[in-house]
Amino acid sequence: MRWLLPAVALAGIAAGAGAMWAAAGAPAPTERARIERVVREYMLAHPEIIPEAMGLLQSREQGQAVAKAGDAITRPYHGAWMGNPQGDVVLVEYYDYNCGYCRASLPVIAKLIARDPKLKVVFRELPVLAESSRDAARASLAAARANRFKLFHDALYAGGRVTPASIAAAAQSAGVTLPATDESADAEIAGNLRAASDLGITGTPSWVVGDQVLIGAQPLDQLEAAIAQARRTG
């Protein structure tokens, strides 16, 4: 589908030109043809602007999706959060317990919370890698309802590979009783999957802070910069 990118970019430029012409009065056909030719020649000479334009377009659309979702993203599922409960900035992580990059992000999250006393981190289950991911997510959400999320979260990550045995052990360690069926957890997972699709999230971990969506594992300084921007813009 790579061939679509130039078409989309051209469509965007055409739309912008159309708005400009509508405001200023449509140019004569010959002048319009000249402008379109100049734009086309510039794009052919500088094709590197197309990915940049597409990135900006994607960021804008993601920001609009975040605004539309409102606090459905930033409001935690019961106790599935860490940090300051009244934090002035909320960082949301979409994660999967089978995701190695999510595991590697644990110390980054811990440092963020330690260094920023006004930060609240909300955890959203996105079990997309394996069936055991969904089982782990259900257990984690049961722990969140019991206000034992962090205990379970840390125990499961410390327990190695995600298996029925490691999930059960983490639940026992956290003092969580796992229900045989869990409609509340299933509804939460389904909502997270829909939200992730709307936000253009394609993998884990992914992050939402302010109106920004960051895909993939992020270094500490990148997340701190995004948090600072969200704090500046309110």
ABEGO torsion letter per residue (X at the ends): XAAAAAAAAAAAAAAAAAAAAAAAEBBBAAAAAAAAAAAAAAAAABAAAAAAAAAAAAAAAAAAAAAAAEAAAABBBEABBBEBAABABBBBBBBBAABAAAAAAAAAAAAAAAABAABBBBBBBBBAABAAAAAAAAAAAAAAAAGAAAAAAAAAAAAEBBBAAAAAAAAAAAGBBBBABBAAAAAAAAAAAAAAAAAGBABOBBBBBEABBBBEBBBAAAAAAAAAAAAAAX
